[in-house]
Amino acid sequence: MLHKDNNLNLLRLVAALMVLYAHSFAFYGNAPAGFLGLTSYGGLGIDIFFIISGYLIVKSWDFNPSAGSFLIKRSLRIFPALMVVVLVSMFFLGPIFSTLTVKEYFSHPQFSSYFRNIILSPVFYLPGVLEYSRVPNAVNGSLWSLPVEFFMYLVVMGLGLLFNGGRLIYTAVTALFALVVVFWCWRDAPLVVVYGTDVRNIFLTGIYFMIGACYAKWRLERWFSLSGVCVLVMATILLAPYSIISKFLLWLVLPYVVLAYGLSRSRLGSWVNRVGDCSYGVYIYAFPVQQFVLLKFPDIAYSTYLFVTVLITLVLGYGSWHLVEKRILKFKPKDKARLVPDSVDANAVFSPVVSEKLKSLSSDSR
């Protein structure tokens, strides 16, 4: 049984903070840092999000394979909080920080384009805002991943409606994503933009969503163990210098470690669950917070900058959860015949001591 009191919300929060941490280098002008030379911390955070999402979204569809109910639940999770951050950016931050007058700002022909973020068509520019920052003209660059995420929801719905969402079709589609990544994305694929989204990102991040989905479909959580985590983590560290091997290995290691720890329980994970799931709010507010704090205080020390932006973003994230997301989610349609998912009982796999060890391993791998 999939326990609600697990570490998944904790992991998503850590993933959101990893994206914030990665962005801080570019905003502050420092050289970027990466994870074992394999990926950036921001990329790693996004991959963690997509692994967890793939696992849980497939479970959600299997609970109640109704297109209407599925789309409503997914939309209530994404759009309300997104609308708020978009409107706050347009009508509060924009007029304050724009180099244009208030009248010029609101009458600018590109002002209304920013509304397109609400329909998941990314627009990063607001008139006269952040023109001279180190990452210029980008109010909220993190929004690029939301259309990719929602597209993967549609993939799940499509596979469910057309092919009954069987194990083999998920395996085949995952293999297709992998082939596209290897033979197109990794071979200097040209930029192809559809609906404001770089198509390459659908496959580069969607592959982790599909692997997470395959874990759910094949019930691979049965094979989770501390020894398995240790072996895979050590293999990743040892093979990191061999980029060809390590890229493929990351597809195997990251989902295993993320879901093994995420489906277990810990005191910190339980505390995060009680306080509230602020990961989405942290993710969508971090970028503008980082941009505008540095714009307001350009001489701030890096350590102070990181502390202040994390603190402000956490406050906004928890505010988003309790004032917007949590309230809206009360309107989710109820499942008529809710099935108990065939998933892992964390206590049956991991003792509290093992969970703490996994927690330490997960922290080290970040």
C-alpha positions as CSV (number, residue, x, y, z in Angstrom):
1,M,0.0,0.0,0.0
2,L,1.2,3.5,-0.9
3,H,1.4,5.4,2.4
4,K,0.6,9.1,2.3
5,D,3.2,9.7,5.1
6,N,6.2,9.2,2.9
7,N,9.2,11.2,1.8
8,L,7.9,12.2,-1.6
9,N,6.9,15.8,-0.6
10,L,10.3,16.2,1.1
11,L,12.1,15.1,-2.1
12,R,10.0,17.5,-4.2
13,L,10.9,20.3,-1.9
14,V,14.6,19.4,-2.0
15,A,14.3,19.2,-5.8
16,A,12.8,22.7,-6.0
17,L,15.5,24.1,-3.8
18,M,18.1,22.4,-6.0
19,V,16.7,24.4,-8.9
20,L,17.0,27.6,-6.9
21,Y,20.5,26.7,-5.9
22,A,21.5,26.1,-9.5
23,H,20.0,29.3,-10.7
24,S,21.8,31.3,-8.1
25,F,25.1,30.8,-9.8
26,A,23.9,32.3,-13.1
27,F,22.1,35.2,-11.3
28,Y,25.1,36.0,-9.1
29,G,27.7,35.6,-11.9
30,N,29.5,32.6,-10.4
31,A,30.7,29.6,-12.4
32,P,28.0,26.9,-12.5
33,A,28.3,23.7,-10.4
34,G,27.1,20.3,-11.4
35,F,26.4,16.8,-10.0
36,L,29.5,14.6,-10.6
37,G,29.9,16.3,-14.0
38,L,26.8,14.5,-15.2
39,T,24.2,17.1,-14.9
40,S,23.5,20.5,-13.3
41,Y,21.9,20.6,-9.9
42,G,18.9,22.3,-11.5
43,G,18.6,19.6,-14.1
44,L,18.8,17.0,-11.4
45,G,16.0,18.7,-9.5
46,I,13.8,18.7,-12.6
47,D,14.5,15.1,-13.2
48,I,13.5,14.2,-9.6
49,F,10.2,16.1,-10.1
50,F,9.5,14.2,-13.3
51,I,10.4,10.8,-11.8
52,I,8.0,11.3,-8.9
53,S,5.3,12.8,-11.2
54,G,5.5,9.9,-13.6
55,Y,5.1,7.4,-10.8
56,L,2.2,9.2,-9.1
57,I,0.3,10.3,-12.2
58,V,0.1,6.8,-13.6
59,K,-1.2,5.6,-10.2
60,S,-3.8,8.4,-10.3
61,W,-5.0,7.3,-13.7
62,D,-5.1,3.7,-12.7
63,F,-7.2,4.7,-9.6
64,N,-9.8,6.3,-11.8
65,P,-9.3,6.0,-15.6
66,S,-11.7,8.9,-16.4
67,A,-10.4,11.5,-18.8
68,G,-12.7,14.2,-17.4
69,S,-11.8,13.6,-13.7
70,F,-8.1,13.2,-14.6
71,L,-7.9,16.5,-16.4
72,I,-9.8,18.4,-13.7
73,K,-7.5,17.1,-11.0
74,R,-4.3,17.8,-13.0
75,S,-5.6,21.3,-13.9
76,L,-6.5,22.2,-10.3
77,R,-3.0,21.2,-9.3
78,I,-1.2,23.4,-11.8
79,F,-3.2,26.3,-13.0
80,P,-4.5,28.2,-9.8
81,A,-1.1,28.7,-8.3
82,L,0.3,29.5,-11.7
83,M,-2.3,32.2,-12.3
84,V,-1.4,33.8,-9.1
85,V,2.3,34.0,-9.7
86,V,1.7,35.3,-13.3
87,L,-0.6,38.0,-12.1
88,V,1.7,39.0,-9.2
89,S,4.5,39.3,-11.7
90,M,2.5,41.4,-14.1
91,F,0.6,43.7,-11.8
92,F,2.9,44.0,-8.8
93,L,6.6,43.3,-9.7
94,G,6.4,44.6,-13.2
95,P,5.2,48.1,-12.5
96,I,7.6,48.5,-9.5
97,F,10.8,47.3,-11.3
98,S,10.2,48.3,-14.9
99,T,12.3,51.1,-16.4
100,L,9.2,52.4,-18.1
101,T,6.6,54.6,-16.6
102,V,3.5,52.9,-15.3
103,K,1.4,54.1,-18.2
104,E,4.1,53.0,-20.7
105,Y,4.4,49.6,-19.0
106,F,0.7,48.7,-19.1
107,S,0.2,50.1,-22.6
108,H,3.2,48.3,-24.1
109,P,2.1,45.8,-26.8
110,Q,4.1,43.0,-25.2
111,F,2.5,43.4,-21.7
112,S,-0.5,41.2,-22.5
113,S,1.7,38.5,-24.0
114,Y,2.7,37.5,-20.5
115,F,-0.8,36.2,-19.9
116,R,0.1,33.3,-22.2
117,N,2.0,31.7,-19.3
118,I,-1.4,30.9,-17.8
119,I,-2.2,28.6,-20.8
120,L,1.3,27.0,-20.6
121,S,2.8,28.9,-23.5
122,P,6.0,30.3,-21.9
123,V,6.7,34.0,-22.1
124,F,9.5,35.3,-20.0
125,Y,9.6,39.0,-20.9
126,L,7.8,41.9,-19.3
127,P,8.3,45.5,-20.7
128,G,11.3,47.2,-19.3
129,V,11.8,44.6,-16.6
130,L,15.2,43.1,-15.8
131,E,16.8,44.5,-19.0
132,Y,20.2,44.8,-17.5
133,S,20.4,41.8,-15.2
134,R,22.9,38.9,-15.7
135,V,19.9,36.8,-16.9
136,P,18.2,39.6,-18.9
137,N,14.5,39.9,-19.7
138,A,13.6,36.7,-17.9
139,V,11.0,37.2,-15.1
140,N,10.3,33.6,-14.5
141,G,12.4,31.2,-16.5
142,S,11.3,28.2,-14.4
143,L,7.9,28.1,-16.2
144,W,9.4,26.4,-19.2
145,S,8.9,22.9,-17.5
146,L,5.2,23.3,-16.9
147,P,4.0,22.7,-20.5
148,V,6.3,19.7,-20.7
149,E,4.8,18.3,-17.5
150,F,1.3,18.8,-18.7
151,F,2.1,17.2,-22.0
152,M,3.2,14.1,-20.1
153,Y,-0.1,14.1,-18.4
154,L,-1.7,14.0,-21.8
155,V,0.6,11.1,-22.8
156,V,-0.7,9.1,-19.8
157,M,-4.3,9.9,-20.6
158,G,-3.7,9.0,-24.3
159,L,-2.0,5.7,-23.5
160,G,-4.9,4.9,-21.0
161,L,-7.6,5.7,-23.5
162,L,-6.1,4.2,-26.6
163,F,-4.1,1.2,-25.2
164,N,-5.6,0.6,-21.8
165,G,-2.4,1.8,-20.3
166,G,-0.7,-1.6,-20.3
167,R,2.8,-2.4,-19.1
168,L,4.1,-3.2,-22.6
169,I,2.9,0.0,-24.1
170,Y,4.5,2.0,-21.4
171,T,7.7,0.1,-21.9
172,A,7.6,0.7,-25.7
173,V,6.9,4.4,-25.3
174,T,9.8,4.7,-22.7
175,A,12.1,2.9,-25.2
176,L,10.9,5.4,-27.9
177,F,11.7,8.3,-25.7
178,A,15.2,6.8,-25.0
179,L,15.9,6.4,-28.7
180,V,14.9,10.0,-29.5
181,V,17.2,11.2,-26.7
182,V,20.1,9.1,-27.9
183,F,19.8,9.6,-31.6
184,W,18.4,13.1,-31.7
185,C,18.8,15.2,-28.5
186,W,22.3,14.0,-27.7
187,R,23.4,14.6,-31.3
188,D,23.2,18.3,-31.4
189,A,19.5,18.4,-32.3
190,P,18.4,21.7,-33.8
191,L,16.1,24.0,-31.7
192,V,12.5,23.2,-32.5
193,V,9.9,25.3,-30.8
194,V,6.2,24.3,-30.6
195,Y,3.8,26.3,-28.5
196,G,6.7,28.2,-26.9
197,T,8.4,25.0,-25.8
198,D,11.7,23.5,-27.0
199,V,10.6,20.0,-28.2
200,R,14.0,18.5,-27.1
201,N,13.0,19.1,-23.5
202,I,9.9,16.9,-23.9
203,F,12.2,13.9,-24.4
204,L,15.2,14.9,-22.2
205,T,12.9,15.3,-19.1
206,G,10.0,13.2,-20.3
207,I,12.3,10.1,-20.3
208,Y,12.4,10.3,-16.5
209,F,8.6,10.7,-16.3
210,M,8.2,7.6,-18.4
211,I,10.7,5.6,-16.3
212,G,8.9,6.6,-13.1
213,A,5.7,5.5,-14.9
214,C,7.2,2.1,-15.7
215,Y,8.2,1.7,-12.0
216,A,4.5,2.1,-11.2
217,K,3.3,-0.2,-14.0
218,W,5.7,-3.0,-13.3
219,R,5.6,-2.5,-9.5
220,L,9.4,-2.4,-9.4
221,E,9.3,-1.0,-5.9
222,R,9.2,-4.6,-4.8
223,W,13.0,-4.7,-5.5
224,F,14.0,-1.7,-3.5
225,S,16.7,-2.3,-0.9
226,L,19.4,-0.4,0.9
227,S,22.1,-2.6,-0.7
228,G,20.6,-1.9,-4.2
229,V,20.8,1.9,-3.5
230,C,24.4,1.6,-2.3
231,V,25.5,-0.4,-5.3
232,L,23.9,1.9,-7.8
233,V,25.2,5.1,-6.1
234,M,28.7,3.7,-5.9
235,A,28.6,2.6,-9.6
236,T,27.5,6.2,-10.5
237,I,30.4,7.7,-8.7
238,L,33.0,5.3,-10.1
239,L,31.7,5.6,-13.7
240,A,31.0,9.3,-13.7
241,P,34.2,10.1,-15.7
242,Y,32.9,7.9,-18.5
243,S,30.2,10.1,-19.9
244,I,28.7,7.7,-22.4
245,I,28.2,5.0,-19.8
246,S,27.2,7.4,-17.0
247,K,24.5,9.1,-19.0
248,F,22.7,5.8,-19.4
249,L,23.5,4.7,-15.8
250,L,21.7,7.8,-14.5
251,W,18.5,6.7,-16.1
252,L,18.7,3.5,-13.9
253,V,20.2,5.0,-10.7
254,L,18.2,8.2,-10.2
255,P,14.7,6.7,-10.4
256,Y,15.7,3.8,-8.2
257,V,17.2,6.0,-5.5
258,V,14.5,8.7,-5.7
259,L,11.6,6.3,-5.4
260,A,13.3,4.0,-2.9
261,Y,13.8,6.9,-0.5
262,G,10.6,8.7,-1.5
263,L,8.3,5.8,-0.7
264,S,10.0,5.2,2.7
265,R,9.2,7.3,5.7
266,S,11.3,9.5,8.0
267,R,10.7,12.1,10.7
268,L,11.7,14.9,8.5
269,G,9.4,13.7,5.7
270,S,6.5,13.4,8.2
271,W,7.1,16.9,9.4
272,V,7.1,18.3,5.8
273,N,3.8,16.4,5.2
274,R,2.2,18.0,8.3
275,V,3.4,21.5,7.4
276,G,2.3,21.3,3.8
277,D,3.5,20.5,0.3
278,C,5.1,23.8,-0.7
279,S,7.4,22.3,-3.5
280,Y,5.3,23.7,-6.4
281,G,5.1,27.1,-4.9
282,V,8.8,27.1,-4.1
283,Y,9.5,26.1,-7.7
284,I,7.4,28.8,-9.4
285,Y,8.3,31.7,-7.1
286,A,12.1,31.0,-6.7
287,F,13.2,32.5,-10.1
288,P,11.5,35.9,-9.8
289,V,12.5,36.1,-6.1
290,Q,16.1,35.5,-7.0
291,Q,16.0,38.0,-9.9
292,F,14.4,40.9,-8.0
293,V,16.4,40.5,-4.8
294,L,19.6,40.8,-6.7
295,L,18.1,43.7,-8.7
296,K,17.2,45.5,-5.5
297,F,20.5,44.7,-3.7
298,P,23.2,44.3,-6.4
299,D,26.1,44.3,-3.8
300,I,24.7,41.6,-1.6
301,A,27.1,38.8,-0.5
302,Y,26.5,35.5,-2.1
303,S,25.9,33.6,1.1
304,T,23.4,36.3,2.3
305,Y,21.8,36.3,-1.1
306,L,21.3,32.5,-1.1
307,F,19.9,32.6,2.5
308,V,17.5,35.5,1.8
309,T,16.2,34.1,-1.4
310,V,15.6,30.6,0.1
311,L,13.8,32.1,3.1
312,I,11.5,34.4,1.0
313,T,10.8,31.6,-1.5
314,L,9.9,29.1,1.3
315,V,7.5,31.7,2.8
316,L,5.9,32.3,-0.6
317,G,5.8,28.6,-1.3
318,Y,4.0,27.8,1.9
319,G,1.7,30.7,1.4
320,S,0.9,29.4,-2.1
321,W,0.0,26.0,-0.6
322,H,-2.1,27.1,2.3
323,L,-3.8,30.1,0.6
324,V,-4.3,28.8,-2.9
325,E,-3.4,25.2,-3.8
326,K,-4.8,23.4,-0.7
327,R,-8.0,25.3,-0.9
328,I,-8.5,24.7,-4.6
329,L,-7.7,21.0,-4.3
330,K,-10.8,20.6,-2.1
331,F,-12.8,20.9,-5.3
332,K,-11.2,17.8,-6.9
333,P,-13.7,15.3,-8.1
334,K,-14.1,12.3,-5.9
335,D,-13.2,8.9,-7.3
336,K,-16.3,6.7,-7.4
337,A,-14.5,3.4,-7.1
338,R,-11.1,4.0,-5.6
339,L,-8.7,1.1,-5.8
340,V,-5.9,0.5,-3.4
341,P,-2.7,0.8,-5.5
342,D,-0.3,-2.1,-5.6
343,S,2.7,-0.3,-4.3
344,V,5.2,-0.6,-1.6
345,D,4.7,-0.6,2.1
346,A,7.6,1.5,3.2
347,N,7.8,-0.1,6.7
348,A,7.9,-3.6,5.1
349,V,10.9,-2.7,3.1
350,F,12.8,-0.1,5.2
351,S,13.2,-0.1,9.0
352,P,13.4,3.4,10.6
353,V,17.2,3.0,10.8
354,V,17.4,2.1,7.1
355,S,15.2,5.0,6.2
356,E,17.6,7.3,8.0
357,K,20.5,5.8,6.1
358,L,18.7,6.3,2.8
359,K,18.0,9.9,3.8
360,S,21.7,10.5,4.4
361,L,22.5,8.9,1.0
362,S,20.0,11.0,-0.8
363,S,21.4,14.1,0.8
364,D,24.9,13.2,-0.2
365,S,23.9,12.5,-3.8
366,R,22.6,16.0,-4.1
